[in-house]
């Protein structure tokens, strides 16, 4: 039986997590993961109070520090893997910037519509192939690390996994906060949380929502430095399928630029690129995205769509859409169940930027 996964907008200043928990009738203790806040992981008082003082912090950041202290060999190997992943990200980013530059130039060229459409499809295909190649590289690096070092079998990790499983056996649900997405993802991966969390109702926002998707996509159209280019960071836990969560869209995306919105939507299709502003949320029930509150989808035509229901049928490069405009009632986004695997401020003080974590992280 499928359990719900609720993706929410940022929670720090205008929290709605309590409403979502109440809506699903969750009773009993709620485990929390605030590892994305890094050293400020324990500063979860506001979150604890918001959820009626019934939270239990899993302390994944502190547990990781303990693992490194107890197992220096594993820490050195993990640091080497992170160095390799960072180099892979740098080279992927170089290729990606050139592909995106070409795609934007092609979008503005004058030519017969058929030719422009064909060239646009070539651009999308090239971007997807580059993203998939990078994702495959990340998967190889992580699998090589797991096969060589078998972290779950090492005493320093195994003892924490046993404790985590015991704590979670007594909790009714899990809430995953935002913060630094690479820090969060690496801690989740180190303890095999994808397996441990399976079967528990989940509530995740900001970097937390990004980390449990199938692939973590970093995005900022106008960063303080460098070129604005959405990039795939790594695989996620794959606990919610076919979605690219976009927290803080108004600060990070030029939503008025229809060409950029269109390119983003088409590049990551058939996954749904969904915006998460304050007070927004949507629930994955195992078969459909339902009960959407203020969530908008980036569309292939460059627009934004809210309060709609649709199905995704069959295979192919893009979604087959059956659109039904909403009328103000909660919307339903229905998609077929796929095979799944694979920064934002949240509740509390953690802020970290959406970048790949450095050595040793």
C-alpha positions as CSV (number, residue, x, y, z in Angstrom):
1,X,0.0,0.0,0.0
2,X,1.4,3.4,-1.0
3,X,2.0,6.0,1.6
4,X,1.6,9.8,0.9
5,X,4.5,12.1,0.2
6,X,3.7,15.8,0.7
7,X,5.9,18.4,-1.0
8,X,5.6,21.9,0.5
9,X,6.8,25.4,-0.1
10,X,9.3,27.1,2.2
11,X,8.3,26.8,5.8
12,X,10.5,29.2,7.7
13,X,8.4,32.4,7.8
14,X,4.9,31.1,7.0
15,X,4.7,27.4,7.9
16,X,1.9,25.2,6.7
17,X,3.4,21.9,7.7
18,X,1.1,21.5,10.7
19,X,-1.9,21.9,8.4
20,X,-0.6,19.2,6.0
21,X,0.1,16.8,8.9
22,X,-3.4,17.4,10.4
23,X,-5.0,17.0,7.0
24,X,-3.6,13.5,6.6
25,X,-4.6,12.6,10.2
26,X,-1.0,11.9,11.3
27,X,-0.9,11.1,15.0
28,X,2.1,10.2,17.2
29,X,5.7,11.2,17.0
30,X,7.2,12.7,13.8
31,X,10.8,12.1,13.0
32,X,12.6,15.2,11.6
33,X,15.7,15.5,9.4
34,X,17.4,18.9,9.5
35,X,20.9,17.8,8.3
36,X,20.7,20.5,5.6
37,X,21.1,23.1,8.3
38,X,24.6,21.7,8.9
39,X,26.1,22.8,12.2
40,X,22.7,24.4,13.1
41,X,21.0,21.0,12.9
42,X,19.9,21.0,16.5
43,X,18.2,24.5,16.3
44,X,14.8,23.0,15.6
45,X,12.8,24.5,18.4
46,X,10.4,26.4,16.1
47,X,9.8,23.2,14.1
48,X,9.3,21.2,17.3
49,X,6.8,23.7,18.7
50,X,4.9,24.0,15.3
51,X,4.3,20.2,15.3
52,X,3.0,20.2,18.9
53,X,6.3,19.2,20.6
54,X,6.1,15.7,19.2
55,X,9.2,15.6,17.0
56,X,12.3,13.5,17.2
57,X,15.3,14.8,15.4
58,X,17.3,12.0,13.6
59,X,20.5,14.1,13.8
60,X,22.0,12.9,10.5
61,X,24.5,15.6,10.4
62,X,25.8,14.8,13.9
63,X,25.7,11.1,13.2
64,X,27.9,11.7,10.1
65,X,30.5,13.5,12.2
66,X,30.5,10.6,14.6
67,X,31.0,8.2,11.7
68,X,34.0,10.2,10.5
69,X,35.6,10.2,14.0
70,X,35.2,6.4,14.3
71,X,36.1,5.4,10.7
72,X,38.9,7.6,9.3
73,X,39.4,5.2,6.4
74,X,35.8,5.6,5.2
75,X,36.0,9.4,5.6
76,X,39.1,9.5,3.4
77,X,37.4,7.4,0.8
78,X,34.3,9.5,1.0
79,X,36.3,12.7,0.6
80,X,38.0,11.3,-2.5
81,X,34.6,10.4,-4.0
82,X,33.4,13.9,-3.3
83,X,36.4,15.3,-5.1
84,X,35.7,13.2,-8.1
85,X,32.1,14.2,-8.1
86,X,33.0,17.9,-7.9
87,X,35.3,17.6,-10.9
88,X,32.7,15.7,-12.8
89,X,30.2,18.5,-12.0
90,X,32.7,21.2,-13.2
91,X,33.2,19.5,-16.6
92,X,29.5,18.8,-17.0
93,X,28.8,22.5,-16.3
94,X,31.3,23.6,-19.0
95,X,29.5,21.5,-21.6
96,X,26.1,22.5,-20.3
97,X,26.7,26.2,-20.7
98,X,27.6,25.8,-24.3
99,X,24.6,23.7,-25.0
100,X,22.3,26.2,-23.3
101,X,23.9,29.1,-25.1
102,X,23.2,27.4,-28.4
103,X,19.7,26.6,-27.5
104,X,18.9,30.2,-26.5
105,X,20.4,31.5,-29.8
106,X,18.4,29.0,-31.9
107,X,15.2,30.2,-30.1
108,X,15.8,33.7,-31.3
109,X,16.8,33.0,-34.9
110,X,14.5,33.8,-37.9
111,X,13.6,30.8,-40.0
112,X,10.6,28.9,-41.2
113,X,8.6,27.5,-38.3
114,X,9.2,23.8,-39.2
115,X,12.9,24.3,-39.2
116,X,12.9,26.2,-36.0
117,X,10.8,23.5,-34.4
118,X,13.2,20.8,-35.6
119,X,16.3,22.7,-34.4
120,X,14.6,23.3,-31.1
121,X,14.0,19.6,-30.7
122,X,17.6,18.9,-31.4
123,X,18.6,21.4,-28.7
124,X,16.3,19.6,-26.2
125,X,17.6,16.2,-27.1
126,X,21.2,17.4,-26.7
127,X,20.5,18.8,-23.3
128,X,18.7,15.7,-22.1
129,X,21.6,13.5,-23.3
130,X,24.1,15.6,-21.5
131,X,22.0,15.5,-18.3
132,X,21.6,11.8,-18.5
133,X,25.3,11.2,-19.2
134,X,26.2,13.3,-16.1
135,X,23.6,11.4,-14.0
136,X,25.1,8.1,-15.1
137,X,28.5,9.3,-14.1
138,X,27.3,10.2,-10.7
139,X,25.5,6.9,-10.3
140,X,28.7,5.0,-11.3
141,X,30.8,7.0,-8.7
142,X,28.3,6.2,-5.9
143,X,27.9,2.6,-6.9
144,X,31.7,2.1,-7.1
145,X,32.0,3.7,-3.6
146,X,29.3,1.4,-2.2
147,X,30.7,-1.7,-3.7
148,X,34.3,-1.0,-2.6
149,X,33.7,0.3,0.9
150,X,30.3,-1.3,1.8
151,X,29.4,1.5,4.2
152,X,26.3,-0.1,5.6
153,X,28.4,-3.1,6.8
154,X,30.9,-1.0,8.6
155,X,30.4,-0.7,12.3
156,X,30.5,3.1,12.4
157,X,27.6,3.3,10.0
158,X,25.7,0.1,11.0
159,X,25.2,1.1,14.6
160,X,23.6,4.4,13.5
161,X,21.4,2.6,10.9
162,X,20.2,0.3,13.7
163,X,19.3,3.3,15.9
164,X,17.6,5.1,13.1
165,X,15.4,2.1,12.2
166,X,14.5,1.7,15.9
167,X,13.5,5.4,16.2
168,X,11.5,5.4,13.0
169,X,9.6,2.2,14.0
170,X,8.1,4.4,16.7
171,X,7.3,7.4,14.5
172,X,4.2,8.0,12.5
173,X,5.8,10.1,9.8
174,X,9.0,11.9,8.7
175,X,9.5,15.6,8.0
176,X,12.6,16.6,5.9
177,X,13.6,20.3,6.1
178,X,15.6,22.3,3.6
179,X,19.0,23.9,3.8
180,X,22.1,22.9,1.8
181,X,20.9,20.3,-0.6
182,X,24.3,18.5,-1.2
183,X,24.9,18.3,2.5
184,X,21.5,16.8,3.1
185,X,21.6,14.4,0.2
186,X,25.0,13.0,1.2
187,X,23.8,12.4,4.7
188,X,20.7,10.7,3.5
189,X,22.8,8.5,1.2
190,X,25.4,7.6,3.8
191,X,22.9,6.0,6.0
192,X,20.8,4.5,3.2
193,X,17.7,6.6,4.2
194,X,16.0,5.8,0.9
195,X,15.5,2.3,2.1
196,X,14.8,3.2,5.8
197,X,12.2,5.8,4.9
198,X,10.2,3.6,2.5
199,X,6.7,3.0,3.9
200,X,6.6,6.2,6.0
201,X,4.4,9.2,5.2
202,X,6.9,12.0,4.3
203,X,6.7,15.8,4.4
204,X,9.5,17.5,2.6
205,X,10.2,21.1,1.6
206,X,12.8,23.2,-0.2
207,X,16.1,21.2,-0.3
208,X,14.3,18.3,1.4
209,X,11.8,18.0,-1.5
210,X,14.6,18.2,-4.0
211,X,16.6,15.5,-2.3
212,X,13.8,12.9,-2.3
213,X,13.0,13.4,-6.0
214,X,14.6,11.2,-8.7
215,X,17.2,13.8,-9.6
216,X,18.3,16.9,-7.9
217,X,18.1,19.9,-10.2
218,X,19.8,23.2,-9.1
219,X,18.5,26.3,-10.7
220,X,19.0,30.1,-10.6
221,X,18.4,32.3,-13.7
222,X,20.1,35.3,-12.2
223,X,22.8,34.1,-9.7
224,X,25.0,36.6,-7.9
225,X,28.0,35.3,-9.9
226,X,28.4,33.1,-13.0
227,X,25.9,32.2,-15.7
228,X,22.4,31.3,-14.7
229,X,21.9,27.7,-15.9
230,X,19.8,24.9,-14.4
231,X,22.0,21.9,-13.8
232,X,21.6,18.3,-12.6
233,X,23.5,17.8,-9.3
234,X,23.0,14.1,-8.7
235,X,20.4,11.4,-8.4
236,X,18.0,11.8,-5.5
237,X,16.4,9.2,-3.3
238,X,13.6,8.6,-5.8
239,X,10.9,8.5,-3.1
240,X,8.6,10.7,-5.3
241,X,8.7,10.2,-9.0
242,X,8.7,12.4,-12.1
243,X,8.8,15.8,-10.5
244,X,11.3,18.6,-10.4
245,X,10.6,20.7,-7.3
246,X,11.3,24.5,-7.7
247,X,11.2,26.2,-4.3
248,X,11.4,30.0,-4.2
249,X,10.6,30.3,-8.0
250,X,10.1,34.1,-8.0
251,X,13.6,34.7,-6.6
252,X,15.3,32.1,-8.7
253,X,13.5,31.9,-12.0
254,X,12.6,34.5,-14.7
255,X,9.0,33.3,-14.9
256,X,8.1,36.2,-17.2
257,X,10.6,34.9,-19.8
258,X,8.5,32.4,-21.8
259,X,11.5,31.1,-23.8
260,X,13.4,30.2,-20.6
261,X,10.3,28.6,-19.0
262,X,9.6,26.6,-22.1
263,X,13.1,25.3,-22.4
264,X,13.2,24.3,-18.7
265,X,9.8,22.5,-19.0
266,X,10.7,20.6,-22.2
267,X,14.2,19.7,-21.1
268,X,13.0,17.9,-18.0
269,X,9.8,16.4,-19.4
270,X,8.1,14.1,-18.8
271,X,8.8,15.1,-15.2
272,X,6.6,17.9,-13.9
273,X,8.5,21.1,-13.1
274,X,6.4,22.4,-10.2
275,X,6.8,25.7,-8.3
276,X,6.6,25.9,-4.6
277,X,6.0,29.3,-3.1
278,X,5.1,30.0,0.5
279,X,1.9,28.2,1.6
280,X,1.9,25.8,-1.4
281,X,1.9,22.0,-1.3
282,X,0.9,19.0,-3.3
283,X,0.5,15.3,-2.3
284,X,1.8,12.2,-4.1
285,X,-0.4,9.3,-3.2
286,X,1.4,6.6,-5.1
287,X,-0.6,7.1,-8.3
288,X,-1.2,10.8,-8.6
289,X,-0.2,14.3,-7.5
290,X,-3.4,15.4,-5.7
291,X,-4.7,18.1,-3.4
292,X,-2.5,20.8,-4.8
293,X,-2.5,24.2,-3.0
294,X,-1.2,27.0,-5.2
295,X,1.4,24.8,-7.0
296,X,2.1,25.8,-10.6
297,X,3.6,23.8,-13.4
298,X,6.0,25.2,-15.9
299,X,4.5,24.5,-19.4
300,X,6.1,23.7,-22.7
301,X,4.5,26.9,-24.2
302,X,6.4,29.0,-21.7
303,X,3.4,29.7,-19.4
304,X,2.5,28.6,-15.9
305,X,-0.5,26.4,-15.1
306,X,-2.3,26.0,-11.8
307,X,-5.5,24.2,-10.7
308,X,-5.4,21.6,-13.4
309,X,-5.5,17.8,-13.7
310,X,-3.8,15.7,-16.3
311,X,-2.6,12.2,-17.1
312,X,0.7,11.2,-18.6
313,X,0.2,8.2,-20.9
314,X,2.6,6.0,-22.8
315,X,6.3,6.6,-23.6
316,X,8.1,9.2,-25.7
317,X,10.2,12.3,-25.2
318,X,7.5,14.4,-23.8
319,X,4.2,14.0,-21.9
320,X,0.9,13.3,-23.5
321,X,-1.3,15.8,-21.8
322,X,-5.0,15.9,-21.2
323,X,-5.7,19.3,-19.7
324,X,-8.6,20.2,-17.6
325,X,-8.5,23.8,-16.3
326,X,-9.4,24.0,-12.7
327,X,-12.1,26.1,-11.1
328,X,-10.5,26.9,-7.8
329,X,-10.9,23.5,-6.2
330,X,-7.8,21.6,-5.2
331,X,-6.1,20.3,-8.3
332,X,-5.1,16.9,-9.3
333,X,-2.0,16.1,-11.4
334,X,-2.3,12.4,-12.4
335,X,0.6,10.5,-13.8
336,X,1.3,6.8,-14.4
337,X,3.5,5.1,-11.8
338,X,7.0,4.7,-13.2
339,X,9.9,2.6,-12.0
340,X,11.7,4.9,-9.6
341,X,15.3,5.0,-8.3
342,X,17.6,6.7,-9.2
343,X,18.4,25.6,-1.2
344,X,16.9,27.2,0.0
345,X,15.8,28.3,3.5
346,X,13.6,26.0,5.4
347,X,12.2,25.8,8.9
348,X,15.0,27.2,11.0
349,X,18.3,28.9,10.3
350,X,19.9,26.8,7.6
351,X,20.5,28.7,4.4
352,X,23.3,27.1,2.3
353,X,23.6,27.7,-1.4
354,X,22.6,25.1,-4.1
355,X,26.1,24.0,-4.9
356,X,28.0,20.7,-4.8
357,X,29.4,19.9,-1.4
358,X,33.1,20.2,-1.0
359,X,35.7,17.5,-0.1
360,X,34.8,15.5,2.9
361,X,31.1,16.4,2.8
